[in-house]
């Protein structure tokens, strides 16, 4: 072994690792997240470098909660990185990381919920469905779901006229196809437009070249409602997310976007208290996001997760 190789080995450690497909119970049909289950001792630069290397939309690192987080009931702390930088919150990494933590033997303080500490604060994740808990082994043919409580919106207002015009032009739709629009920020900041049909959303072939040149920081969400007969698997809405501000041309299935869509369109009565959103068909995926608004008005965003890769990584 060369001296240089030995020096590199001395500075790395074998850490438990999983790659989890989220919003699906069929491997390769959802949205993957890379999860380093022990991120202690890693620098910001090491985390960012590994996230760039995985080249997934998000890579996460599990850590012990901070003293403040522990005092608030946190079971673990999560840091979330895209290839372009760190996020204070993201939906599918939250669910996939919780799934991996439970599967690895993580024990929550409370029986039915896990509390995650991340950049936006404490996020509650609950177990749903009749299946077994992740990692619990045999006991049900149907996997359980995890669902997170959508964080409060940091902004909720119509798009500025110039941003709306740029987004509509990039989507290539007529102006009258846009029924409504909002700037909705829950950590990731989304510019969300509601189009006149789910079918139009599914057919979109956006050209983001001009928007990237003028406003490369924008991330755009698009939603369209299905009719009374519903969409695939009874979906009430088709959703697509173009996370340009995070360096992601199109995200397969997006928890944070579905959270703000549920908060917005549920509040306005355009979506029911319980529904399924479809996302990912344009990328050959079949993501299904289960959204529920409880009696207190909290929106819960959930779905199944399945581990596709389990082992170790040297960092």
Long-range contacts (C-beta under 8 A, 24 or more apart in sequence): 12-314, 12-315, 13-41, 13-314, 13-315, 14-312, 14-313, 14-314, 15-39, 15-312, 15-313, 15-314, 15-315, 16-104, 16-311, 16-312, 17-309, 17-310, 17-311, 17-312, 17-313, 18-100, 18-103, 18-104, 18-307, 18-309, 18-310, 19-56, 19-307, 19-308, 19-309, 19-310, 20-96, 20-97, 20-99, 20-100, 20-305, 20-306, 20-307, 20-308, 21-96, 21-305, 21-306, 21-307, 21-308, 22-92, 22-93, 22-95, 22-96, 22-99, 22-253, 22-255, 22-303, 22-305, 23-92, 23-95, 23-253, 23-255, 23-279, 23-280, 23-287, 23-288, 23-289, 23-303, 23-304, 23-305, 24-253, 24-285, 24-286, 24-287, 24-288, 24-303, 24-304, 24-305, 24-306, 25-142, 25-143, 25-304, 25-305, 25-306, 26-286, 26-306, 27-306, 27-308, 28-308, 29-280, 29-285, 29-286, 29-287, 30-92, 30-252, 30-253, 30-280, 30-285, 30-286, 30-287, 30-303, 30-304, 30-305, 30-306, 31-57, 31-92, 31-251, 31-252, 31-253, 31-254, 31-280, 31-285, 31-287, 32-56, 32-96, 32-308, 33-57, 33-58, 33-59, 33-60, 33-92, 33-93, 33-96, 33-97, 34-58, 34-59, 34-60, 35-59, 35-60, 35-62, 35-93, 35-96, 35-97, 35-100, 35-101, 36-60, 36-61, 36-62, 36-313, 36-315, 37-62, 37-100, 37-101, 37-104, 38-62, 39-63, 39-79, 40-64, 42-315, 44-86, 46-315, 47-79, 47-81, 47-86, 48-81, 48-85, 48-86, 50-81, 50-313, 50-315, 51-81, 51-82, 51-83, 52-83, 55-83, 56-83, 57-82, 57-92, 57-243, 57-246, 57-248, 57-251, 57-252, 58-82, 58-87, 58-90, 58-92, 58-93, 60-93, 60-96, 60-97, 62-97, 62-100, 62-101, 65-117, 66-117, 69-117, 69-122, 72-115, 72-117, 72-122, 73-109, 73-110, 73-115, 73-122, 74-115, 74-116, 74-117, 74-122, 75-101, 75-106, 75-107, 75-108, 75-109, 75-114, 75-115, 75-116, 76-101, 76-106, 76-116, 76-117, 77-116, 77-117, 77-118, 78-116, 78-117, 78-118, 79-118, 79-119, 80-118, 80-119, 82-243, 82-246, 82-247, 82-248, 83-247, 84-246, 84-247, 85-246, 86-119, 87-119, 87-187, 87-188, 87-246, 88-118, 88-119, 88-120, 88-187, 89-118, 89-119, 89-120, 89-123, 89-151, 89-186, 89-187, 89-188, 89-256, 90-187, 90-188, 90-255, 90-256, 91-148, 91-254, 91-255, 91-256, 91-257, 91-258, 91-259, 91-301, 92-253, 92-254, 92-255, 93-255, 94-118, 94-123, 94-125, 94-148, 94-255, 95-125, 95-146, 95-147, 95-148, 95-255, 95-302, 95-303, 95-305, 96-305, 98-125, 98-146, 99-134, 99-146, 99-305, 99-307, 100-134, 100-307, 102-133, 102-134, 102-135, 103-134, 103-135, 103-307, 104-135, 105-135, 114-146, 116-148, 119-187, 120-151, 120-186, 120-187, 121-151, 123-148, 123-149, 123-151, 124-148, 124-149, 125-149, 126-300, 126-302, 128-290, 128-300, 128-302, 134-305, 143-304, 143-305, 143-306, 144-304, 145-290, 145-302, 145-303, 145-304, 146-302, 146-303, 146-305, 147-290, 147-292, 147-300, 147-301, 147-302, 147-303, 148-255, 148-259, 148-300, 148-301, 148-302, 149-298, 149-299, 149-300, 150-186, 150-259, 150-260, 150-262, 150-263, 150-298, 150-299, 150-300, 150-301, 151-186, 151-187, 151-259, 152-186, 153-184, 153-185, 153-186, 153-260, 153-263, 154-185, 154-186, 154-187, 154-189, 155-183, 155-184, 155-185, 155-189, 156-182, 156-183, 156-184, 156-185, 156-264, 157-182, 157-183, 158-182, 158-183, 159-183, 159-191, 159-193, 163-191, 163-215, 163-218, 164-193, 166-210, 166-211, 166-214, 166-215, 167-191, 167-193, 167-211, 167-218, 167-220, 168-193, 169-210, 169-211, 170-206, 170-207, 170-208, 170-210, 170-211, 170-220, 171-204, 171-206, 171-220, 171-222, 172-204, 172-205, 172-206, 172-207, 173-200, 173-204, 182-260, 182-264, 184-221, 184-260, 184-261, 184-263, 184-264, 185-260, 186-256, 186-259, 186-260, 187-256, 188-219, 188-243, 188-245, 188-246, 188-256, 188-257, 189-219, 189-245, 190-219, 190-220, 190-221, 190-241, 190-256, 190-257, 190-260, 191-218, 191-219, 191-220, 191-221, 192-220, 192-221, 192-222, 192-223, 192-257, 192-260, 192-261, 192-264, 193-220, 193-221, 193-222, 193-223, 194-223, 194-224, 194-225, 194-265, 194-270, 195-222, 195-223, 195-224, 196-224, 197-224, 197-225, 198-224, 198-225, 198-226, 198-231, 198-235, 198-237, 198-238, 198-278, 199-224, 199-238, 200-224, 201-238, 201-239, 201-240, 202-238, 202-281, 202-282, 204-240, 204-282, 206-242, 208-242, 208-244, 208-249, 211-244, 212-244, 216-244, 216-245, 217-244, 217-245, 218-244, 218-245, 219-243, 219-244, 219-245, 219-246, 220-244, 221-254, 221-257, 221-260, 221-261, 223-261, 223-265, 225-270, 225-271, 231-278, 232-278, 232-281, 232-286, 233-276, 233-278, 233-288, 234-276, 235-275, 235-276, 235-277, 235-278, 235-288, 236-271, 236-272, 236-275, 236-276, 236-277, 237-261, 237-265, 237-271, 237-275, 237-277, 237-278, 238-277, 238-278, 238-279, 238-281, 239-277, 239-278, 239-279, 239-289, 240-279, 240-282, 241-279, 250-282, 250-283, 252-279, 252-280, 252-283, 252-285, 252-287, 253-279, 253-280, 253-285, 253-287, 253-289, 253-303, 254-279, 255-289, 255-301, 255-303, 258-289, 258-291, 258-301, 259-299, 259-301, 262-291, 262-293, 262-299, 262-301, 263-299, 266-291, 266-293, 266-299
